[in-house]
Amino acid sequence: MKKILITGANGQLGSEINELAALYPNFEFVFTDVAELDITKPDAIEAFLKDQEFNYLVNCAAYTAVDKAEEDTEMAFLINRDAVKYLALASKKHNMAMVHVSTDYVFDGTNHIPYKESDPTKPNSAYGRTKEAGEKEFLASGVDGVIVRTSWLYSSFGNNFVKTMLRLGAERDELRVIFDQIGTPTYAPDLAKTILDILVQTEKDGSKLKPAIYHFSNEGVCSWYDFAKEIIDTVHLKCMVVPIETKDYPLPANRPSYSVLNKGLVKEKFGIEIPHWKESLIRCLKELKVN
């Protein structure tokens, strides 16, 4: 039985991997968050790994407070860059393959066609720069493993856009939501399943997890306005959703205006089938038991 270490286990993605773990009986999972393993301290990582043997490490830990990162840059770099470096080097030393999760924010959003893995990165926010730096540390480490970039993540766990829209939609008569930022929502269980299926396929092939970058989100394209409208309409809330421009809702951090990800590579390499974002949204709302 192969053993997988999960970091950031209390977040949206880590929680969803935990939910799916029972469906993968050939893997033994060890779930950790900061209380069990402080990934910002190399000594703590080494002490944790010293008496255990893992085959894989899936790093779900991240500093994700996009606006706060503009001021709290040091902490964002510590978690999104330095900790990734420490984990990658430890994985290489202990012969673990590693999966690291990154973001569409590594792009500046000026494309008009979906971003491929080979497109140059050019983040326009502190958060994006910290995630780009983490990618570079991962690739420079020489560890066997892959980076999976994703976008607009939501789940029945944690705080996210879907839960915020449900709460505000029940409280207010009107919601003003940005329509000129285009991307794709990603339901965290779909991402979790894809990551685990990549490991299953790797085991099945008897191959190594060779260094590469893959893109994953749900299928389809929408704006934040479209996403909000679909949430409100699906659960039959009376709240009106009004489209506004980015300039009408200024925030500390810049967002990519277009960050649709091309997923052709992950589908071709691993035979991944990806649900449309509207299908996955319905699944999430059922999970949240919202009518």
Protein Blocks (a to p, Z undefined) as FASTA:
>chain_A
ZZdddehklmmklmmmmmmmmmmmmbccddddfklocckbmklmmmmmmmpccfbdcdfb
dcfbfklmmmmmmmmmmmmmmmmmmmmmmmmmnopacdddddfklpgolacbdcdfklcc
ddfbfklmmmmmmmmmmmmnopacdddddehiacfehjdfklmmmmmmmmpmbdcddfkb
ccddddfklmmmmmmmmmmmmmmnopacdddddddddeddddfklmmmmmmmmnopabdc
ddddfklmccfbdcdfblcdcfklmmmmnopacddfklmmmmmmmmnopZZ
